[in-house]
């Protein structure tokens, strides 16, 4: 595991924590928008591209 993999792991953890806190504070009112923003962030940072998701591995 390289230094960038460690960064991606930490960024994913921080992103998940931020999503959870935002959803708690807004009562899940904007959950869909928060999820979309998180997915865009993960895509730009390359987070989770090696992990198979519900639709299979991303390319």
C-alpha distance matrix in Angstrom:
0.0 3.8 6.8 8.1 5.9 7.1 10.3 10.7 10.5 13.0 15.0 15.4 16.6 18.9 20.2 21.0 22.7 24.7 25.8 27.0 28.9 30.5 31.6 33.1 35.0 36.3 37.2 35.0 37.5 34.9 32.2 32.3 32.0 29.2 27.3 28.0 26.8 23.5 23.0 23.8 21.3 18.5 19.7 19.9 16.4 15.0 14.0 14.3 15.0 12.8 14.4 18.0 20.6 24.3 25.0 22.2 19.1 19.6 20.1
3.8 0.0 3.8 5.4 5.3 6.6 8.9 10.1 10.9 12.7 14.4 15.6 17.0 18.7 20.0 21.5 23.1 24.6 25.9 27.6 29.1 30.5 32.0 33.6 35.1 36.4 37.6 35.5 37.8 35.0 32.6 32.6 31.8 29.0 27.5 27.8 26.2 23.2 22.9 23.1 20.4 18.0 19.1 18.6 15.1 14.2 13.9 15.1 15.5 14.0 16.2 19.9 22.3 26.0 26.4 23.8 20.4 20.3 20.3
6.8 3.8 0.0 3.8 5.4 5.2 6.3 8.8 10.0 10.8 12.3 14.3 15.6 16.6 18.2 20.1 21.3 22.5 24.3 26.0 27.2 28.5 30.3 31.8 33.0 34.5 36.0 34.1 36.3 33.4 31.3 31.5 30.5 27.6 26.4 26.8 24.8 22.0 22.1 22.1 19.0 17.2 18.6 17.5 13.9 14.0 13.6 15.6 16.6 15.8 17.8 21.6 23.4 27.2 27.7 25.4 22.2 21.6 21.7
8.1 5.4 3.8 0.0 3.8 5.3 4.9 6.1 8.6 9.8 10.2 12.1 14.2 15.1 16.0 18.1 19.8 20.6 22.0 24.2 25.5 26.4 28.2 30.0 31.2 32.3 33.9 31.7 33.7 30.7 28.6 28.5 27.4 24.7 23.4 23.5 21.5 18.9 18.8 18.5 15.6 13.7 14.9 13.8 10.2 10.3 10.3 12.7 13.4 13.3 15.5 19.2 20.8 24.5 24.8 22.7 19.4 18.4 18.4
5.9 5.3 5.4 3.8 0.0 3.8 5.3 5.0 6.2 8.7 9.7 10.5 12.4 14.2 15.1 16.5 18.4 19.8 20.9 22.6 24.4 25.6 26.9 28.7 30.3 31.4 32.6 30.3 32.6 29.8 27.3 27.3 26.6 23.9 22.2 22.7 21.2 18.1 17.8 18.3 15.6 13.0 14.5 14.4 10.7 9.9 8.9 10.3 11.5 10.7 12.4 16.2 18.0 21.7 22.3 20.1 17.0 16.6 17.2
7.1 6.6 5.2 5.3 3.8 0.0 3.8 5.4 5.1 6.2 8.5 9.9 10.7 12.4 14.1 15.5 16.7 18.3 20.0 21.4 22.7 24.3 25.9 27.3 28.7 30.3 31.5 29.7 32.1 29.5 27.1 27.6 26.9 23.8 22.5 23.5 21.7 18.4 18.9 19.6 16.5 14.3 16.5 16.3 12.5 12.5 10.8 12.4 14.4 13.7 14.8 18.6 19.9 23.6 24.6 22.7 19.9 19.6 20.6
10.3 8.9 6.3 4.9 5.3 3.8 0.0 3.8 5.4 5.2 6.0 8.5 9.9 10.5 12.0 14.1 15.3 16.2 18.0 19.9 21.0 22.1 24.1 25.7 26.8 28.2 29.7 27.9 30.0 27.2 25.2 25.7 24.5 21.4 20.6 21.2 19.0 16.1 16.9 17.0 13.6 12.2 14.5 13.6 9.8 10.9 9.6 12.2 14.2 14.5 15.7 19.4 20.3 23.8 24.6 23.1 20.3 19.4 20.2
10.7 10.1 8.8 6.1 5.0 5.4 3.8 0.0 3.8 5.5 5.0 6.0 8.6 9.8 10.2 12.1 14.1 15.1 16.1 18.2 19.8 20.7 22.2 24.2 25.5 26.6 27.9 25.7 27.8 24.9 22.7 22.8 21.9 19.0 17.7 18.3 16.5 13.4 13.6 14.1 11.1 8.9 11.3 11.1 7.4 7.8 5.9 8.5 10.6 11.3 12.3 15.8 16.5 20.1 20.8 19.5 16.7 15.8 17.0
10.5 10.9 10.0 8.6 6.2 5.1 5.4 3.8 0.0 3.8 5.5 5.2 6.3 8.7 9.9 10.7 12.4 14.3 15.4 16.7 18.5 20.0 21.3 22.8 24.5 25.9 26.8 24.9 27.4 24.9 22.3 22.9 22.5 19.3 17.8 19.2 17.7 14.2 14.7 16.1 13.2 10.8 13.7 14.2 10.8 10.7 7.8 9.1 12.0 12.0 12.0 15.5 16.1 19.5 21.0 19.6 17.2 17.1 18.8
13.0 12.7 10.8 9.8 8.7 6.2 5.2 5.5 3.8 0.0 3.8 5.4 5.1 6.2 8.5 9.9 10.6 12.2 14.2 15.5 16.6 18.3 20.0 21.2 22.6 24.3 25.6 24.0 26.5 24.1 21.9 22.9 22.1 18.7 18.0 19.5 17.4 14.1 15.6 16.7 13.3 11.9 15.1 15.1 11.7 12.8 10.1 12.1 15.1 15.6 15.5 18.9 19.1 22.3 23.8 22.8 20.6 20.1 21.8
15.0 14.4 12.3 10.2 9.7 8.5 6.0 5.0 5.5 3.8 0.0 3.8 5.5 5.1 6.0 8.5 9.8 10.4 12.1 14.2 15.3 16.2 18.1 19.9 20.9 22.2 23.8 22.0 24.1 21.4 19.4 20.1 19.0 15.7 15.1 16.2 13.9 10.9 12.5 13.1 9.6 8.7 12.1 11.8 8.7 10.5 8.2 10.9 13.7 15.1 15.2 18.3 18.1 21.1 22.4 21.7 19.6 18.4 20.1
15.4 15.6 14.3 12.1 10.5 9.9 8.5 6.0 5.2 5.4 3.8 0.0 3.8 5.4 5.0 6.1 8.5 9.8 10.4 12.2 14.2 15.2 16.4 18.3 20.0 21.0 22.1 19.9 22.3 19.7 17.2 17.9 17.4 14.1 12.9 14.4 12.9 9.3 10.5 12.2 9.4 7.5 11.1 12.0 9.5 10.2 6.9 8.5 11.9 13.2 12.5 15.3 14.7 17.7 19.2 18.8 17.0 16.3 18.5
16.6 17.0 15.6 14.2 12.4 10.7 9.9 8.6 6.3 5.1 5.5 3.8 0.0 3.8 5.5 5.2 6.2 8.6 10.0 10.7 12.4 14.3 15.5 16.6 18.5 20.1 21.0 19.4 22.1 20.0 17.5 18.9 18.7 15.1 14.3 16.5 15.0 11.5 13.3 15.3 12.5 11.1 14.8 15.7 13.1 13.9 10.6 11.7 15.3 16.1 14.9 17.6 16.9 19.6 21.7 21.3 19.9 19.6 22.0
18.9 18.7 16.6 15.1 14.2 12.4 10.5 9.8 8.7 6.2 5.1 5.4 3.8 0.0 3.8 5.5 5.1 6.1 8.6 9.9 10.5 12.1 14.2 15.3 16.4 18.2 19.7 18.4 20.7 18.5 16.7 18.3 17.4 13.7 13.8 15.8 13.6 10.6 13.3 14.6 11.5 11.3 15.1 15.2 12.9 14.7 12.0 13.9 17.2 18.6 17.8 20.5 19.5 22.0 23.8 23.8 22.3 21.5 23.7
20.2 20.0 18.2 16.0 15.1 14.1 12.0 10.2 9.9 8.5 6.0 5.0 5.5 3.8 0.0 3.8 5.5 5.1 6.1 8.6 9.9 10.5 12.2 14.2 15.4 16.4 17.9 16.0 18.1 15.6 13.6 14.8 13.9 10.3 10.1 12.1 10.0 6.9 9.7 11.2 8.5 8.6 12.3 12.8 11.3 13.1 10.4 12.2 15.4 17.4 16.5 18.7 17.2 19.5 21.1 21.5 20.2 19.1 21.4
21.0 21.5 20.1 18.1 16.5 15.5 14.1 12.1 10.7 9.9 8.5 6.1 5.2 5.5 3.8 0.0 3.8 5.5 5.1 6.2 8.7 10.0 10.6 12.3 14.4 15.5 16.2 14.3 17.0 15.0 12.4 14.0 14.0 10.4 9.7 12.5 11.5 8.1 10.6 13.1 11.2 10.5 14.1 15.5 14.0 15.0 11.8 12.5 16.0 17.6 15.9 17.7 15.9 17.8 20.0 20.6 19.8 19.3 22.1
22.7 23.1 21.3 19.8 18.4 16.7 15.3 14.1 12.4 10.6 9.8 8.5 6.2 5.1 5.5 3.8 0.0 3.8 5.5 5.2 6.2 8.6 10.0 10.6 12.3 14.3 15.2 14.2 17.0 15.5 13.4 15.8 15.6 11.8 12.1 15.1 13.6 10.9 13.9 16.0 13.8 13.7 17.4 18.3 16.6 18.1 15.0 16.0 19.5 21.0 19.4 21.3 19.6 21.3 23.7 24.3 23.6 23.1 25.8
24.7 24.6 22.5 20.6 19.8 18.3 16.2 15.1 14.3 12.2 10.4 9.8 8.6 6.1 5.1 5.5 3.8 0.0 3.8 5.4 5.1 6.0 8.5 9.8 10.6 12.1 13.9 12.9 15.0 13.1 11.7 14.1 13.1 9.4 10.7 13.3 11.2 9.3 12.8 14.3 12.2 13.1 16.6 17.0 16.0 18.0 15.5 17.0 20.3 22.3 21.0 22.8 20.9 22.5 24.5 25.4 24.6 23.5 26.0
25.8 25.9 24.3 22.0 20.9 20.0 18.0 16.1 15.4 14.2 12.1 10.4 10.0 8.6 6.1 5.1 5.5 3.8 0.0 3.8 5.5 5.2 6.1 8.6 10.0 10.6 11.8 10.0 12.3 10.2 8.2 10.5 10.2 6.5 7.3 10.4 9.3 7.4 10.7 12.8 11.6 12.4 15.6 16.7 16.3 17.8 15.2 16.1 19.2 21.5 19.8 21.0 18.6 19.7 21.8 23.1 22.8 21.8 24.5
27.0 27.6 26.0 24.2 22.6 21.4 19.9 18.2 16.7 15.5 14.2 12.2 10.7 9.9 8.6 6.2 5.2 5.4 3.8 0.0 3.8 5.5 5.2 6.2 8.7 10.1 10.3 9.2 12.3 11.4 9.2 12.2 12.7 9.3 9.9 13.5 12.9 10.9 13.9 16.4 15.2 15.5 18.8 20.2 19.4 20.6 17.7 18.1 21.5 23.3 21.2 22.3 19.8 20.6 23.2 24.5 24.5 24.0 27.1
28.9 29.1 27.2 25.5 24.4 22.7 21.0 19.8 18.5 16.6 15.3 14.2 12.4 10.5 9.9 8.7 6.2 5.1 5.5 3.8 0.0 3.8 5.4 5.1 6.2 8.6 9.8 9.9 12.4 11.8 10.7 14.1 13.9 10.6 12.3 15.5 14.2 12.8 16.2 18.1 16.7 17.6 20.9 21.7 21.0 22.7 20.0 21.0 24.3 26.2 24.4 25.7 23.3 24.3 26.7 28.0 27.8 27.1 29.9
30.5 30.5 28.5 26.4 25.6 24.3 22.1 20.7 20.0 18.3 16.2 15.2 14.3 12.1 10.5 10.0 8.6 6.0 5.2 5.5 3.8 0.0 3.8 5.4 5.2 6.1 8.3 7.9 9.6 8.5 8.3 11.5 10.7 7.8 10.4 13.1 11.8 11.4 14.9 16.4 15.4 16.9 19.9 20.6 20.5 22.4 20.1 21.3 24.3 26.7 25.0 26.1 23.5 24.2 26.2 27.9 27.8 26.6 29.3
31.6 32.0 30.3 28.2 26.9 25.9 24.1 22.2 21.3 20.0 18.1 16.4 15.5 14.2 12.2 10.6 10.0 8.5 6.1 5.2 5.4 3.8 0.0 3.8 5.5 5.2 5.7 4.5 7.3 7.0 5.9 9.6 10.1 7.8 9.6 12.8 12.6 12.1 15.0 17.1 16.8 17.8 20.6 21.9 22.0 23.4 20.9 21.4 24.4 26.7 24.6 25.2 22.3 22.5 24.7 26.7 27.1 26.2 29.2
33.1 33.6 31.8 30.0 28.7 27.3 25.7 24.2 22.8 21.2 19.9 18.3 16.6 15.3 14.2 12.3 10.6 9.8 8.6 6.2 5.1 5.4 3.8 0.0 3.8 5.6 5.2 6.4 9.2 10.1 9.4 13.2 13.8 11.5 13.2 16.5 16.2 15.5 18.5 20.6 19.9 20.8 23.9 25.1 24.8 26.3 23.6 24.0 27.2 29.2 27.0 27.7 24.8 25.1 27.6 29.5 29.9 29.3 32.4
35.0 35.1 33.0 31.2 30.3 28.7 26.8 25.5 24.5 22.6 20.9 20.0 18.5 16.4 15.4 14.4 12.3 10.6 10.0 8.7 6.2 5.2 5.5 3.8 0.0 3.8 5.6 7.8 9.2 10.0 10.7 14.3 14.1 12.0 14.6 17.4 16.6 16.5 19.8 21.3 20.6 22.1 25.0 25.7 25.7 27.6 25.2 26.1 29.2 31.4 29.5 30.4 27.6 27.9 30.2 32.1 32.3 31.4 34.2
36.3 36.4 34.5 32.3 31.4 30.3 28.2 26.6 25.9 24.3 22.2 21.0 20.1 18.2 16.4 15.5 14.3 12.1 10.6 10.1 8.6 6.1 5.2 5.6 3.8 0.0 3.8 5.4 5.6 6.8 8.4 11.7 11.6 10.5 13.2 15.6 15.3 15.9 18.8 20.3 20.2 21.9 24.4 25.3 25.8 27.6 25.4 26.2 29.0 31.5 29.6 30.1 27.1 27.0 29.0 31.3 31.7 30.6 33.4
37.2 37.6 36.0 33.9 32.6 31.5 29.7 27.9 26.8 25.6 23.8 22.1 21.0 19.7 17.9 16.2 15.2 13.9 11.8 10.3 9.8 8.3 5.7 5.2 5.6 3.8 0.0 3.8 5.3 8.0 8.4 11.9 12.9 12.0 13.9 16.7 17.1 17.3 19.9 21.9 22.0 23.2 25.8 27.1 27.5 28.9 26.5 26.8 29.6 31.9 29.6 29.8 26.5 26.1 28.4 30.8 31.7 30.9 34.0
35.0 35.5 34.1 31.7 30.3 29.7 27.9 25.7 24.9 24.0 22.0 19.9 19.4 18.4 16.0 14.3 14.2 12.9 10.0 9.2 9.9 7.9 4.5 6.4 7.8 5.4 3.8 0.0 3.8 5.4 4.8 8.3 9.8 9.1 10.5 13.3 14.2 14.4 16.6 18.8 19.3 20.3 22.6 24.3 24.9 26.0 23.7 23.7 26.4 28.8 26.5 26.5 23.1 22.6 24.8 27.3 28.2 27.4 30.5
37.5 37.8 36.3 33.7 32.6 32.1 30.0 27.8 27.4 26.5 24.1 22.3 22.1 20.7 18.1 17.0 17.0 15.0 12.3 12.3 12.4 9.6 7.3 9.2 9.2 5.6 5.3 3.8 0.0 3.8 5.8 8.2 9.0 9.6 11.6 13.5 14.4 15.6 17.6 19.2 20.1 21.7 23.6 25.0 26.1 27.4 25.5 25.8 28.2 30.9 28.8 28.6 25.2 24.6 26.3 29.0 29.9 28.8 31.6
34.9 35.0 33.4 30.7 29.8 29.5 27.2 24.9 24.9 24.1 21.4 19.7 20.0 18.5 15.6 15.0 15.5 13.1 10.2 11.4 11.8 8.5 7.0 10.1 10.0 6.8 8.0 5.4 3.8 0.0 3.8 5.5 5.3 6.1 8.6 10.0 10.7 12.2 14.3 15.6 16.6 18.3 20.1 21.3 22.6 24.0 22.4 23.0 25.2 28.1 26.3 26.3 23.1 22.7 24.1 26.7 27.3 25.9 28.5
32.2 32.6 31.3 28.6 27.3 27.1 25.2 22.7 22.3 21.9 19.4 17.2 17.5 16.7 13.6 12.4 13.4 11.7 8.2 9.2 10.7 8.3 5.9 9.4 10.7 8.4 8.4 4.8 5.8 3.8 0.0 3.8 5.5 5.1 6.0 8.6 9.9 10.4 12.1 14.2 15.2 16.3 18.2 20.0 20.9 21.9 19.9 20.1 22.4 25.1 23.1 23.0 19.6 19.3 21.0 23.5 24.3 23.1 26.0
32.3 32.6 31.5 28.5 27.3 27.6 25.7 22.8 22.9 22.9 20.1 17.9 18.9 18.3 14.8 14.0 15.8 14.1 10.5 12.2 14.1 11.5 9.6 13.2 14.3 11.7 11.9 8.3 8.2 5.5 3.8 0.0 3.8 5.5 5.1 6.2 8.7 9.9 10.6 12.4 14.3 15.3 16.5 18.5 20.0 20.7 19.2 19.2 21.0 23.9 22.1 21.6 18.2 17.6 18.7 21.5 22.4 21.0 23.7
32.0 31.8 30.5 27.4 26.6 26.9 24.5 21.9 22.5 22.1 19.0 17.4 18.7 17.4 13.9 14.0 15.6 13.1 10.2 12.7 13.9 10.7 10.1 13.8 14.1 11.6 12.9 9.8 9.0 5.3 5.5 3.8 0.0 3.8 5.4 5.1 6.2 8.6 9.9 10.7 12.4 14.3 15.4 16.7 18.4 19.7 18.6 19.4 21.0 24.2 22.9 23.0 19.8 19.8 20.5 23.0 23.3 21.4 23.7
29.2 29.0 27.6 24.7 23.9 23.8 21.4 19.0 19.3 18.7 15.7 14.1 15.1 13.7 10.3 10.4 11.8 9.4 6.5 9.3 10.6 7.8 7.8 11.5 12.0 10.5 12.0 9.1 9.6 6.1 5.1 5.5 3.8 0.0 3.8 5.5 5.1 6.1 8.6 9.9 10.6 12.3 14.2 15.4 16.5 18.0 16.4 17.3 19.5 22.5 21.2 21.7 18.8 19.3 20.4 22.5 22.5 20.8 23.3
27.3 27.5 26.4 23.4 22.2 22.5 20.6 17.7 17.8 18.0 15.1 12.9 14.3 13.8 10.1 9.7 12.1 10.7 7.3 9.9 12.3 10.4 9.6 13.2 14.6 13.2 13.9 10.5 11.6 8.6 6.0 5.1 5.4 3.8 0.0 3.8 5.4 5.0 6.1 8.7 9.8 10.5 12.2 14.3 15.3 16.0 14.3 14.5 16.6 19.5 17.9 18.1 15.1 15.5 16.7 18.8 19.0 17.5 20.3
28.0 27.8 26.8 23.5 22.7 23.5 21.2 18.3 19.2 19.5 16.2 14.4 16.5 15.8 12.1 12.5 15.1 13.3 10.4 13.5 15.5 13.1 12.8 16.5 17.4 15.6 16.7 13.3 13.5 10.0 8.6 6.2 5.1 5.5 3.8 0.0 3.8 5.4 5.1 6.3 8.7 9.9 10.6 12.4 14.3 15.1 14.2 14.8 16.1 19.5 18.4 18.5 15.6 16.0 16.4 18.6 18.5 16.4 18.7
26.8 26.2 24.8 21.5 21.2 21.7 19.0 16.5 17.7 17.4 13.9 12.9 15.0 13.6 10.0 11.5 13.6 11.2 9.3 12.9 14.2 11.8 12.6 16.2 16.6 15.3 17.1 14.2 14.4 10.7 9.9 8.7 6.2 5.1 5.4 3.8 0.0 3.8 5.4 5.1 6.2 8.7 9.9 10.7 12.4 14.0 13.3 14.8 16.3 19.7 19.1 19.9 17.5 18.6 19.0 20.6 20.0 17.6 19.5
23.5 23.2 22.0 18.9 18.1 18.4 16.1 13.4 14.2 14.1 10.9 9.3 11.5 10.6 6.9 8.1 10.9 9.3 7.4 10.9 12.8 11.4 12.1 15.5 16.5 15.9 17.3 14.4 15.6 12.2 10.4 9.9 8.6 6.1 5.0 5.4 3.8 0.0 3.8 5.4 5.0 6.2 8.6 9.9 10.6 11.9 10.4 11.7 13.9 16.9 16.1 17.2 15.0 16.6 17.4 18.6 17.8 15.9 18.1
23.0 22.9 22.1 18.8 17.8 18.9 16.9 13.6 14.7 15.6 12.5 10.5 13.3 13.3 9.7 10.6 13.9 12.8 10.7 13.9 16.2 14.9 15.0 18.5 19.8 18.8 19.9 16.6 17.6 14.3 12.1 10.6 9.9 8.6 6.1 5.1 5.4 3.8 0.0 3.8 5.4 5.1 6.1 8.7 9.9 10.2 9.1 9.8 11.2 14.6 13.9 14.5 12.3 13.8 14.1 15.4 14.6 12.4 14.7
23.8 23.1 22.1 18.5 18.3 19.6 17.0 14.1 16.1 16.7 13.1 12.2 15.3 14.6 11.2 13.1 16.0 14.3 12.8 16.4 18.1 16.4 17.1 20.6 21.3 20.3 21.9 18.8 19.2 15.6 14.2 12.4 10.7 9.9 8.7 6.3 5.1 5.4 3.8 0.0 3.8 5.4 5.0 6.2 8.6 9.7 10.0 11.6 12.3 15.9 16.0 16.9 15.2 16.8 16.4 17.5 16.3 13.4 14.8
21.3 20.4 19.0 15.6 15.6 16.5 13.6 11.1 13.2 13.3 9.6 9.4 12.5 11.5 8.5 11.2 13.8 12.2 11.6 15.2 16.7 15.4 16.8 19.9 20.6 20.2 22.0 19.3 20.1 16.6 15.2 14.3 12.4 10.6 9.8 8.7 6.2 5.0 5.4 3.8 0.0 3.8 5.4 5.2 6.2 8.4 8.2 10.8 12.1 15.4 15.8 17.5 16.2 18.4 18.5 19.0 17.2 14.7 16.0
18.5 18.0 17.2 13.7 13.0 14.3 12.2 8.9 10.8 11.9 8.7 7.5 11.1 11.3 8.6 10.5 13.7 13.1 12.4 15.5 17.6 16.9 17.8 20.8 22.1 21.9 23.2 20.3 21.7 18.3 16.3 15.3 14.3 12.3 10.5 9.9 8.7 6.2 5.1 5.4 3.8 0.0 3.8 5.5 5.2 5.7 4.7 7.0 8.6 11.7 12.0 13.9 12.9 15.5 15.7 15.8 13.8 11.6 13.3
19.7 19.1 18.6 14.9 14.5 16.5 14.5 11.3 13.7 15.1 12.1 11.1 14.8 15.1 12.3 14.1 17.4 16.6 15.6 18.8 20.9 19.9 20.6 23.9 25.0 24.4 25.8 22.6 23.6 20.1 18.2 16.5 15.4 14.2 12.2 10.6 9.9 8.6 6.1 5.0 5.4 3.8 0.0 3.8 5.5 5.0 6.3 8.0 7.7 11.4 12.4 13.8 13.0 15.5 14.7 14.8 12.6 9.6 10.6
19.9 18.6 17.5 13.8 14.4 16.3 13.6 11.1 14.2 15.1 11.8 12.0 15.7 15.2 12.8 15.5 18.3 17.0 16.7 20.2 21.7 20.6 21.9 25.1 25.7 25.3 27.1 24.3 25.0 21.3 20.0 18.5 16.7 15.4 14.3 12.4 10.7 9.9 8.7 6.2 5.2 5.5 3.8 0.0 3.8 5.5 7.8 10.7 10.4 13.8 15.3 17.1 16.7 19.3 18.5 18.3 15.9 12.8 12.9
16.4 15.1 13.9 10.2 10.7 12.5 9.8 7.4 10.8 11.7 8.7 9.5 13.1 12.9 11.3 14.0 16.6 16.0 16.3 19.4 21.0 20.5 22.0 24.8 25.7 25.8 27.5 24.9 26.1 22.6 20.9 20.0 18.4 16.5 15.3 14.3 12.4 10.6 9.9 8.6 6.2 5.2 5.5 3.8 0.0 3.8 5.5 9.0 9.4 12.2 13.8 16.4 16.4 19.5 19.2 18.5 15.7 13.2 13.6
15.0 14.2 14.0 10.3 9.9 12.5 10.9 7.8 10.7 12.8 10.5 10.2 13.9 14.7 13.1 15.0 18.1 18.0 17.8 20.6 22.7 22.4 23.4 26.3 27.6 27.6 28.9 26.0 27.4 24.0 21.9 20.7 19.7 18.0 16.0 15.1 14.0 11.9 10.2 9.7 8.4 5.7 5.0 5.5 3.8 0.0 3.8 6.4 5.8 8.6 10.6 13.1 13.7 17.0 16.4 15.2 12.2 9.8 10.2
14.0 13.9 13.6 10.3 8.9 10.8 9.6 5.9 7.8 10.1 8.2 6.9 10.6 12.0 10.4 11.8 15.0 15.5 15.2 17.7 20.0 20.1 20.9 23.6 25.2 25.4 26.5 23.7 25.5 22.4 19.9 19.2 18.6 16.4 14.3 14.2 13.3 10.4 9.1 10.0 8.2 4.7 6.3 7.8 5.5 3.8 0.0 3.8 5.6 7.9 8.7 11.5 11.8 15.2 15.5 14.4 11.8 10.3 11.9
14.3 15.1 15.6 12.7 10.3 12.4 12.2 8.5 9.1 12.1 10.9 8.5 11.7 13.9 12.2 12.5 16.0 17.0 16.1 18.1 21.0 21.3 21.4 24.0 26.1 26.2 26.8 23.7 25.8 23.0 20.1 19.2 19.4 17.3 14.5 14.8 14.8 11.7 9.8 11.6 10.8 7.0 8.0 10.7 9.0 6.4 3.8 0.0 3.8 5.4 5.1 7.8 8.3 11.9 12.4 11.1 8.7 8.2 10.6
15.0 15.5 16.6 13.4 11.5 14.4 14.2 10.6 12.0 15.1 13.7 11.9 15.3 17.2 15.4 16.0 19.5 20.3 19.2 21.5 24.3 24.3 24.4 27.2 29.2 29.0 29.6 26.4 28.2 25.2 22.4 21.0 21.0 19.5 16.6 16.1 16.3 13.9 11.2 12.3 12.1 8.6 7.7 10.4 9.4 5.8 5.6 3.8 0.0 3.8 5.5 7.5 8.8 12.2 11.6 9.8 6.5 5.2 7.0
12.8 14.0 15.8 13.3 10.7 13.7 14.5 11.3 12.0 15.6 15.1 13.2 16.1 18.6 17.4 17.6 21.0 22.3 21.5 23.3 26.2 26.7 26.7 29.2 31.4 31.5 31.9 28.8 30.9 28.1 25.1 23.9 24.2 22.5 19.5 19.5 19.7 16.9 14.6 15.9 15.4 11.7 11.4 13.8 12.2 8.6 7.9 5.4 3.8 0.0 3.8 6.6 9.3 12.9 12.6 9.8 6.4 7.1 8.5
14.4 16.2 17.8 15.5 12.4 14.8 15.7 12.3 12.0 15.5 15.2 12.5 14.9 17.8 16.5 15.9 19.4 21.0 19.8 21.2 24.4 25.0 24.6 27.0 29.5 29.6 29.6 26.5 28.8 26.3 23.1 22.1 22.9 21.2 17.9 18.4 19.1 16.1 13.9 16.0 15.8 12.0 12.4 15.3 13.8 10.6 8.7 5.1 5.5 3.8 0.0 3.8 6.3 10.0 10.6 8.1 6.0 7.8 10.5
18.0 19.9 21.6 19.2 16.2 18.6 19.4 15.8 15.5 18.9 18.3 15.3 17.6 20.5 18.7 17.7 21.3 22.8 21.0 22.3 25.7 26.1 25.2 27.7 30.4 30.1 29.8 26.5 28.6 26.3 23.0 21.6 23.0 21.7 18.1 18.5 19.9 17.2 14.5 16.9 17.5 13.9 13.8 17.1 16.4 13.1 11.5 7.8 7.5 6.6 3.8 0.0 3.8 6.9 7.3 4.6 4.0 7.1 10.3
20.6 22.3 23.4 20.8 18.0 19.9 20.3 16.5 16.1 19.1 18.1 14.7 16.9 19.5 17.2 15.9 19.6 20.9 18.6 19.8 23.3 23.5 22.3 24.8 27.6 27.1 26.5 23.1 25.2 23.1 19.6 18.2 19.8 18.8 15.1 15.6 17.5 15.0 12.3 15.2 16.2 12.9 13.0 16.7 16.4 13.7 11.8 8.3 8.8 9.3 6.3 3.8 0.0 3.8 5.3 4.9 6.1 7.9 11.6
24.3 26.0 27.2 24.5 21.7 23.6 23.8 20.1 19.5 22.3 21.1 17.7 19.6 22.0 19.5 17.8 21.3 22.5 19.7 20.6 24.3 24.2 22.5 25.1 27.9 27.0 26.1 22.6 24.6 22.7 19.3 17.6 19.8 19.3 15.5 16.0 18.6 16.6 13.8 16.8 18.4 15.5 15.5 19.3 19.5 17.0 15.2 11.9 12.2 12.9 10.0 6.9 3.8 0.0 3.8 5.6 8.5 10.2 13.8
25.0 26.4 27.7 24.8 22.3 24.6 24.6 20.8 21.0 23.8 22.4 19.2 21.7 23.8 21.1 20.0 23.7 24.5 21.8 23.2 26.7 26.2 24.7 27.6 30.2 29.0 28.4 24.8 26.3 24.1 21.0 18.7 20.5 20.4 16.7 16.4 19.0 17.4 14.1 16.4 18.5 15.7 14.7 18.5 19.2 16.4 15.5 12.4 11.6 12.6 10.6 7.3 5.3 3.8 0.0 3.8 6.9 8.1 11.2
22.2 23.8 25.4 22.7 20.1 22.7 23.1 19.5 19.6 22.8 21.7 18.8 21.3 23.8 21.5 20.6 24.3 25.4 23.1 24.5 28.0 27.9 26.7 29.5 32.1 31.3 30.8 27.3 29.0 26.7 23.5 21.5 23.0 22.5 18.8 18.6 20.6 18.6 15.4 17.5 19.0 15.8 14.8 18.3 18.5 15.2 14.4 11.1 9.8 9.8 8.1 4.6 4.9 5.6 3.8 0.0 3.8 6.4 9.4
19.1 20.4 22.2 19.4 17.0 19.9 20.3 16.7 17.2 20.6 19.6 17.0 19.9 22.3 20.2 19.8 23.6 24.6 22.8 24.5 27.8 27.8 27.1 29.9 32.3 31.7 31.7 28.2 29.9 27.3 24.3 22.4 23.3 22.5 19.0 18.5 20.0 17.8 14.6 16.3 17.2 13.8 12.6 15.9 15.7 12.2 11.8 8.7 6.5 6.4 6.0 4.0 6.1 8.5 6.9 3.8 0.0 3.8 6.6
19.6 20.3 21.6 18.4 16.6 19.6 19.4 15.8 17.1 20.1 18.4 16.3 19.6 21.5 19.1 19.3 23.1 23.5 21.8 24.0 27.1 26.6 26.2 29.3 31.4 30.6 30.9 27.4 28.8 25.9 23.1 21.0 21.4 20.8 17.5 16.4 17.6 15.9 12.4 13.4 14.7 11.6 9.6 12.8 13.2 9.8 10.3 8.2 5.2 7.1 7.8 7.1 7.9 10.2 8.1 6.4 3.8 0.0 3.8
20.1 20.3 21.7 18.4 17.2 20.6 20.2 17.0 18.8 21.8 20.1 18.5 22.0 23.7 21.4 22.1 25.8 26.0 24.5 27.1 29.9 29.3 29.2 32.4 34.2 33.4 34.0 30.5 31.6 28.5 26.0 23.7 23.7 23.3 20.3 18.7 19.5 18.1 14.7 14.8 16.0 13.3 10.6 12.9 13.6 10.2 11.9 10.6 7.0 8.5 10.5 10.3 11.6 13.8 11.2 9.4 6.6 3.8 0.0
